[in-house]
């Protein structure tokens, strides 16, 4: 009788089947992978991080007195043969003063470090306030509509026509002892209109999408829909807008300080620009005075715009290729 056992009839071919384990990609993996593939974003973050580390670490380890007037001293032999210290402005770079001293005898390296920190802090304050106000009003007007939207549109359209620099000049002229924080607040308060208009337009488009209608059908409230559905979709744009706002605030503050209308009692790159312009550092060839702050500003602004372009590639589908 033939053997009818079929248990051994299936052919076994070694190496025919490979076991592959698929691991679920986490949000952190996706974010890191996106950043890693975006060369503009990586390069911009590296430049910004270098400037931030220079400002934070430098201001933490450098003696603040080195950035004060009259710190730089030089030895001088007097008539009796003894050695005395005297004020020494405009010293060239040396082992003791890496970037020399300025017209006031301040250590340029120390002043650049403290001035960079003050300028970055001011830009951060302005960016947070400007983007915060603009995003909030944009979401309110675009999502709720009605009279709220009408008020937001009228305010943004009316205030955006006022030149920001001229308004800052007018306000600063009437303020005494303007601080870095106050300047950041002023810039932030007058720079939210563009963000409001763009965010409102985006929200008007997104709130009619199917997933928003489904969320409403499932009983989610307006605040929950905004936070869980709309904000994540606009996060790359908001991040890019924040970076642009910080860059604009820094340039605006430098321009204001270069006119002598910025903070006068706290180190900043803008105040440094004011003094080296006033004392003619460029015609005198004092490159160690005007070169370092210009270099720091250029590196940071280039880094900011590279980050903005990288975030735009992520947020804008028309620019998204391999990102």
C-alpha positions, 0 to 999 in steps of 0.5 A, a space after each residue: 500500500 502506498 504511503 499516504 503521509 503528506 507531512 514530508 511532501 513540502 520541499 525544504 530549500 535552505 536559504 529560500 526564506 529570510 526572516 526580516 524584522 520590521 521595527 516601527 520608526 519613532 518620531 525621534 528617528 524621523 526627526 533625526 533622519 530628516 535633519 540628517 538628510 537636510 544639509 542646509 539645516 545641518 550646516 546652519 545649525 552648526 554655524 549658529 551653535 558655534 556662535 552660541 557656544 562662543 557667547 555662552 562659554 566665553 561670557 562664563 569663563 572670561 572676567 567681566 572686568 576685561 570688557 570694562 573701560 580702562 582695563 587694558 594696561 601697559 608698562 611704562 618706565 618712569 624717570 626714576 627707573 621704576 615700572 608703572 602701569 598706564 592705560 593703553 587703548 588701541 593695543 594690537 593683538 598679543 598673547 595677553 590681549 588676543 584681539 587687542 584693545 579698543 579706544 577705551 582700553 577694553 579687551 576686544 575679545 572679552 567685549 565681543 563675547 559679552 556683546 554677542 551674548 547680549 545681542 543673541 539674548 535680545 534677538 531671542 526675546 524679540 523672536 519669542 514675542 513677535 512670533 508668539 503674538 503673530 501665531 496666536 492672532 493668526 490662529 484666532 482670526 483664521 480658525 474662529 473667523 467672524 468679528 475676531 478675524 475682522 479685528 485681526 485683519 484690520 490691526 495687521 493691515 494697518 500696523 504693517 504699513 508703519 516702517 519698523 525702524 522709523 518707529 523704533 527710532 522715534 520710541 528710542 529717542 524718548 527713552 532713557 537708559 534703554 536695556 537689551 531686554 527692553 529693546 527686544 520687547 520693543 522689536 517683538 511688539 512691532 514685528 508680529 504683523 507679517 506672521 499673523 497674516 501668513 499663519 491666518 492664511 494657512 489656518 483658513 486652508 487647513 481648517 477645511 481639511 477632512 481630518 479637521 472635520 472628522 475631529 469635530 465629528 468625534 467631539 473634539 473641542 476647538 482648542 484641542 483641534 488647534 493644538 493636536 491637528 493644526 499646530 503640528 502641521 504648521 510647526 515647521 513654518 512657525 520654526 522657520 518664521 521664528 528663525 527669520 524673526 530672530 535674524 531680523 531683530 538682530 539686524 534691526 538692533 544693530 542698525 539702531 545701536 549703530 545710530 546711537 539709539 540702542 542700549 548704551 550701558 550693556 555690551 552688544 555688537 551694535 554698540 560696538 559697531 557704533 563706537 568703532 564707526 565713531 572713532 574711525 577704526 576702519 580708516 585707521 586699520 584697526 582690524 582687530 576692533 571692527 573685524 571680529 564683531 562683523 565676522 560674528 554677525 556674518 556667521 550667525 546671520 548666514 547660519 540663521 538663513 541656512 536654517 530658514 532655508 532648510 526648514 522651508 524645504 521641510 515645510 514647503 512641498 514644492 521644495 521638498 525633494 529627498 528631505 
